[in-house]
Amino acid sequence: MQMQLSSRSGEVTQLHQRLQRLEQENDDLQTRVRRLKATQEDLDNKLERAEEQLVFAQQEFDDFESQVEESTQQSRDQIQDLTANVTMYQTFLSYILQTGKPYTARTVDKLECIIKEPPSSDTDDTDEEGNENGDDDTLEDGCSQFCEEQRTKLAPK
């Protein structure tokens, strides 16, 4: 019986040692699990912050893109207006050079008006009271004819 008792006592000691090792391994594993959970939480927080930053960056990009589109359209409109002005002044200069008419403010006003507005269908050379218009009409007629020729040349085909 003594032998059985000492044998059993050795088994109990081995089982206690094994239990201690298992408890230590369990503690180590629980520590690793806590660390991994903490790491996962940190990574989740970083991911959430990165997603928020991405949303803000996308909004800023969209705002910037719309500003660029608006600015581009304004620039195109300005280019179109400036091109129209250049064409008008080229036409005006060509008329002056071809006709030899002196440069006056009245000439400029008439040419600008004629160049900007399409010719009217009213060919009556009388004013509202029925009086015939004077020599300014010859200038205007010459300008009108010249501008109409220029419009025909410049018109898209």
Backbone hydrogen bonds in HBPLUS format (Angstrom, degrees):
<---DONOR---> <-ACCEPTOR-->    atom                        ^
c    i                          cat <-CA-CA->   ^        H-A-AA   ^      H-
h    n   atom  resd res      DA  || num        DHA   H-A  angle D-A-AA Bond
n    s   type  num  typ     dist DA aas  dist angle  dist       angle   num
A0005-LEU N   A0001-MET O   2.80 MM   4  6.06 157.1  1.85 150.0 157.1     1
A0006-SER N   A0002-GLN O   2.85 MM   4  6.08 163.8  1.87 151.6 155.1     2
A0007-SER N   A0003-MET O   2.80 MM   4  5.89 153.5  1.87 143.3 151.7     3
A0008-ARG N   A0004-GLN O   2.74 MM   4  5.88 154.6  1.80 144.5 152.2     4
A0009-SER N   A0005-LEU O   2.80 MM   4  5.93 150.0  1.89 143.4 152.6     5
A0010-GLY N   A0006-SER O   2.93 MM   4  6.11 150.3  2.02 141.7 148.5     6
A0011-GLU N   A0007-SER O   3.01 MM   4  6.30 152.9  2.09 143.2 150.7     7
A0012-VAL N   A0008-ARG O   2.87 MM   4  6.11 158.1  1.92 149.2 155.2     8
A0013-THR N   A0009-SER O   2.98 MM   4  6.18 157.4  2.03 144.1 150.2     9
A0014-GLN N   A0010-GLY O   2.93 MM   4  6.15 161.5  1.97 147.1 152.1    10
A0015-LEU N   A0011-GLU O   2.75 MM   4  5.98 156.6  1.81 149.0 156.3    11
A0016-HIS N   A0012-VAL O   2.80 MM   4  6.04 151.7  1.88 148.5 156.4    12
A0017-GLN N   A0013-THR O   2.91 MM   4  6.17 160.2  1.95 150.2 155.7    13
A0018-ARG N   A0014-GLN O   2.78 MM   4  6.01 159.8  1.82 148.8 155.2    14
A0019-LEU N   A0015-LEU O   2.75 MM   4  5.89 155.5  1.81 143.7 151.2    15
A0020-GLN N   A0016-HIS O   2.86 MM   4  6.11 155.8  1.92 148.3 154.3    16
A0021-ARG N   A0017-GLN O   2.94 MM   4  6.26 159.2  1.98 150.4 155.7    17
A0022-LEU N   A0018-ARG O   2.84 MM   4  6.09 162.1  1.87 153.3 158.5    18
A0023-GLU N   A0019-LEU O   2.79 MM   4  5.99 155.7  1.85 148.2 155.5    19
A0024-GLN N   A0020-GLN O   2.83 MM   4  6.03 155.1  1.89 146.1 153.4    20
A0025-GLU N   A0021-ARG O   2.80 MM   4  6.06 161.9  1.83 151.7 156.8    21
A0026-ASN N   A0022-LEU O   2.75 MM   4  5.91 153.0  1.82 144.0 152.5    22
A0027-ASP N   A0023-GLU O   2.84 MM   4  6.09 156.6  1.89 146.6 152.6    23
A0028-ASP N   A0024-GLN O   2.87 MM   4  6.15 160.2  1.90 150.4 156.2    24
A0029-LEU N   A0025-GLU O   2.80 MM   4  6.04 157.8  1.85 149.4 155.7    25
A0030-GLN N   A0026-ASN O   2.83 MM   4  6.06 157.5  1.88 150.5 157.0    26
A0031-THR N   A0027-ASP O   2.88 MM   4  6.10 153.7  1.95 147.8 155.3    27
A0032-ARG N   A0028-ASP O   2.93 MM   4  6.24 156.4  1.99 147.3 153.7    28
A0033-VAL N   A0029-LEU O   2.84 MM   4  6.11 155.1  1.90 148.4 155.6    29
A0034-ARG N   A0030-GLN O   2.91 MM   4  6.17 161.2  1.94 148.9 153.4    30
A0035-ARG N   A0031-THR O   2.94 MM   4  6.20 159.4  1.98 149.3 155.1    31
A0036-LEU N   A0032-ARG O   2.79 MM   4  6.00 159.7  1.83 150.2 156.3    32
A0037-LYS N   A0033-VAL O   2.80 MM   4  6.03 156.2  1.85 151.4 158.2    33
A0038-ALA N   A0034-ARG O   2.89 MM   4  6.10 158.0  1.94 147.0 153.2    34
A0039-THR N   A0035-ARG O   2.81 MM   4  6.04 157.5  1.86 149.1 155.9    35
A0040-GLN N   A0036-LEU O   2.78 MM   4  5.97 154.3  1.85 144.6 152.3    36
A0041-GLU N   A0037-LYS O   2.86 MM   4  6.12 157.8  1.91 149.4 155.0    37
A0042-ASP N   A0038-ALA O   2.92 MM   4  6.18 160.0  1.96 148.5 154.0    38
A0043-LEU N   A0039-THR O   2.85 MM   4  6.11 161.8  1.89 151.3 156.5    39
A0044-ASP N   A0040-GLN O   2.77 MM   4  5.99 154.4  1.84 149.1 156.9    40
A0045-ASN N   A0041-GLU O   2.87 MM   4  6.11 158.5  1.91 150.2 155.7    41
A0046-LYS N   A0042-ASP O   2.88 MM   4  6.15 159.7  1.92 150.1 156.1    42
A0047-LEU N   A0043-LEU O   2.82 MM   4  5.99 156.0  1.88 146.8 153.8    43
A0048-GLU N   A0044-ASP O   2.88 MM   4  6.10 157.5  1.93 147.3 153.4    44
A0049-ARG N   A0045-ASN O   2.91 MM   4  6.17 162.2  1.94 151.6 156.1    45
A0050-ALA N   A0046-LYS O   2.85 MM   4  6.04 156.5  1.91 146.7 153.8    46
A0051-GLU N   A0047-LEU O   2.85 MM   4  6.08 153.9  1.92 148.8 155.9    47
A0052-GLU N   A0048-GLU O   2.95 MM   4  6.24 156.0  2.01 147.9 154.3    48
A0053-GLN N   A0049-ARG O   2.88 MM   4  6.13 161.6  1.91 150.6 155.8    49
A0054-LEU N   A0050-ALA O   2.86 MM   4  6.05 148.1  1.96 142.1 151.5    50
A0055-VAL N   A0051-GLU O   2.94 MM   4  6.23 152.4  2.01 146.1 153.0    51
A0056-PHE N   A0052-GLU O   2.95 MM   4  6.28 164.4  1.97 154.5 158.2    52
A0057-ALA N   A0053-GLN O   2.79 MM   4  5.96 158.8  1.84 147.3 154.1    53
A0058-GLN N   A0054-LEU O   2.83 MM   4  6.00 153.7  1.90 146.0 153.2    54
A0059-GLN N   A0055-VAL O   2.94 MM   4  6.22 155.0  2.00 148.5 155.2    55
A0060-GLU N   A0056-PHE O   2.88 MM   4  6.16 162.9  1.91 152.7 157.3    56
A0061-PHE N   A0057-ALA O   2.83 MM   4  6.00 155.3  1.89 145.9 153.4    57
A0062-ASP N   A0058-GLN O   2.84 MM   4  6.07 159.1  1.89 148.1 153.6    58
A0063-ASP N   A0059-GLN O   2.89 MM   4  6.15 160.5  1.93 151.2 156.5    59
A0064-PHE N   A0060-GLU O   2.82 MM   4  6.02 163.2  1.85 150.2 155.2    60
A0065-GLU N   A0061-PHE O   2.75 MM   4  5.93 157.7  1.80 150.3 157.2    61
A0066-SER N   A0062-ASP O   2.93 MM   4  6.16 156.1  1.99 147.1 152.9    62
A0067-GLN N   A0063-ASP O   2.94 MM   4  6.20 153.5  2.01 147.9 155.7    63
A0068-VAL N   A0064-PHE O   2.84 MM   4  6.11 154.4  1.91 150.1 157.4    64
A0069-GLU N   A0065-GLU O   2.93 MM   4  6.19 158.7  1.97 147.7 153.3    65
A0070-GLU N   A0066-SER O   2.91 MM   4  6.09 161.2  1.94 146.9 152.1    66
A0071-SER N   A0067-GLN O   2.82 MM   4  5.97 163.7  1.84 149.5 154.6    67
A0072-THR N   A0068-VAL O   2.77 MM   4  5.88 156.1  1.82 148.3 155.5    68
A0073-GLN N   A0069-GLU O   2.91 MM   4  6.13 158.1  1.96 147.5 153.1    69
A0074-GLN N   A0070-GLU O   2.91 MM   4  6.18 158.8  1.95 149.4 155.5    70
A0075-SER N   A0071-SER O   2.87 MM   4  6.09 155.8  1.93 146.4 153.3    71
A0076-ARG N   A0072-THR O   2.84 MM   4  6.12 157.3  1.89 149.2 155.7    72
A0077-ASP N   A0073-GLN O   2.87 MM   4  6.12 159.4  1.91 149.9 155.5    73
A0078-GLN N   A0074-GLN O   2.86 MM   4  6.11 157.4  1.91 148.3 154.8    74
A0079-ILE N   A0075-SER O   2.82 MM   4  6.06 159.1  1.87 151.1 157.0    75
A0080-GLN N   A0076-ARG O   2.86 MM   4  6.09 158.5  1.91 148.9 155.0    76
A0081-ASP N   A0077-ASP O   2.87 MM   4  6.14 160.3  1.91 150.2 155.4    77
A0082-LEU N   A0078-GLN O   2.80 MM   4  6.01 165.3  1.82 153.2 157.6    78
A0083-THR N   A0079-ILE O   2.78 MM   4  5.91 155.4  1.84 148.5 155.8    79
A0084-ALA N   A0080-GLN O   2.95 MM   4  6.16 155.3  2.01 145.3 152.0    80
A0085-ASN N   A0081-ASP O   2.91 MM   4  6.23 154.6  1.97 147.7 155.0    81
A0086-VAL N   A0082-LEU O   2.82 MM   4  6.07 160.7  1.85 151.1 156.3    82
A0087-THR N   A0083-THR O   2.90 MM   4  6.10 163.2  1.93 149.6 154.3    83
A0088-MET N   A0084-ALA O   2.90 MM   4  6.12 155.8  1.96 145.4 152.5    84
A0089-TYR N   A0085-ASN O   2.87 MM   4  6.14 165.2  1.89 155.7 158.9    85
A0090-GLN N   A0086-VAL O   2.78 MM   4  5.98 149.1  1.87 149.6 159.1    86
A0091-THR N   A0087-THR O   2.91 MM   4  6.08 158.5  1.95 148.0 153.7    87
A0092-PHE N   A0088-MET O   2.85 MM   4  6.11 159.4  1.90 148.7 155.0    88
A0093-LEU N   A0089-TYR O   2.83 MM   4  5.93 162.1  1.86 144.0 148.8    89
A0094-SER N   A0090-GLN O   2.84 MM   4  6.01 159.7  1.88 147.6 153.6    90
A0095-TYR N   A0091-THR O   2.93 MM   4  6.16 157.0  1.98 149.6 155.7    91
A0096-ILE N   A0092-PHE O   3.00 MM   4  6.29 164.1  2.02 151.4 155.4    92
A0097-LEU N   A0093-LEU O   2.87 MM   4  6.08 163.2  1.90 153.5 158.2    93
A0098-GLN N   A0094-SER O   2.80 MM   4  5.92 155.7  1.86 149.1 156.0    94
A0099-THR N   A0095-TYR O   2.83 MM   4  5.85 161.7  1.86 154.7 159.2    95
A0100-GLY N   A0096-ILE O   2.87 MM   4  5.43 142.3  2.01 137.0 146.2    96
A0108-VAL N   A0104-THR O   3.00 MM   4  6.31 162.0  2.03 152.2 156.8    97
A0109-ASP N   A0105-ALA O   2.92 MM   4  6.18 163.4  1.94 149.9 154.1    98
A0110-LYS N   A0106-ARG O   2.95 MM   4  6.16 164.3  1.97 150.4 154.4    99
A0111-LEU N   A0107-THR O   2.87 MM   4  6.06 168.3  1.88 155.3 158.9   100
A0112-GLU N   A0108-VAL O   2.83 MM   4  5.98 167.3  1.84 157.4 161.2   101
A0113-CYS N   A0109-ASP O   3.00 MM   4  6.10 161.5  2.03 146.3 151.7   102
A0114-ILE N   A0110-LYS O   2.89 MM   4  6.08 160.5  1.93 150.6 156.4   103
A0115-ILE N   A0111-LEU O   2.74 MM   4  5.85 164.3  1.76 155.9 160.5   104
A0116-LYS N   A0112-GLU O   2.94 MM   4  5.93 165.0  1.96 148.4 152.7   105
A0117-GLU N   A0113-CYS O   3.06 MM   4  6.00 158.5  2.11 143.3 149.4   106
A0133-ASN N   A0125-ASP O   3.14 MM   8  6.17 157.0  2.19 175.0 169.3   107
A0127-ASP N   A0131-ASN O   2.81 MM   4  5.53 157.8  1.86 154.2 158.1   108
A0130-GLY N   A0127-ASP O   3.03 MM   3  5.30 164.2  2.06 113.4 118.1   109
A0137-ASP N   A0134-GLY O   2.99 MM   3  5.83 155.0  2.05 119.6 126.2   110
A0138-THR N   A0135-ASP O   3.01 MM   3  5.21 127.9  2.29 100.6 113.4   111
A0139-LEU N   A0135-ASP O   3.34 MM   4  6.76 158.1  2.39 150.0 154.6   112
A0140-GLU N   A0136-ASP O   2.82 MM   4  6.08 162.0  1.85 147.8 153.6   113
A0141-ASP N   A0137-ASP O   2.62 MM   4  5.77 158.7  1.67 149.6 155.8   114
A0142-GLY N   A0138-THR O   2.88 MM   4  5.99 161.1  1.91 144.0 149.5   115
A0143-CYS N   A0139-LEU O   2.78 MM   4  5.98 160.2  1.82 151.8 158.0   116
A0144-SER N   A0140-GLU O   2.69 MM   4  5.81 158.8  1.73 147.5 154.4   117
A0145-GLN N   A0141-ASP O   2.85 MM   4  6.03 165.0  1.88 150.3 154.1   118
A0146-PHE N   A0142-GLY O   2.93 MM   4  6.07 167.6  1.95 148.6 152.6   119
A0147-CYS N   A0143-CYS O   2.76 MM   4  5.88 167.7  1.77 155.1 159.1   120
A0148-GLU N   A0144-SER O   2.86 MM   4  5.98 154.3  1.93 147.0 154.2   121
A0149-GLU N   A0145-GLN O   3.03 MM   4  6.29 154.4  2.10 147.5 154.1   122
A0150-GLN N   A0146-PHE O   2.94 MM   4  6.28 155.3  2.00 149.0 156.4   123
A0151-ARG N   A0147-CYS O   2.78 MM   4  6.03 155.9  1.84 149.9 156.7   124
A0152-THR N   A0148-GLU O   2.98 MM   4  6.16 156.5  2.04 145.1 151.1   125
A0153-LYS N   A0149-GLU O   3.02 MM   4  6.32 154.5  2.09 145.6 152.4   126
A0154-LEU N   A0150-GLN O   2.88 MM   4  6.08 155.6  1.94 150.6 157.4   127
A0155-ALA N   A0151-ARG O   2.78 MM   4  5.69 124.7  2.09 144.3 157.1   128
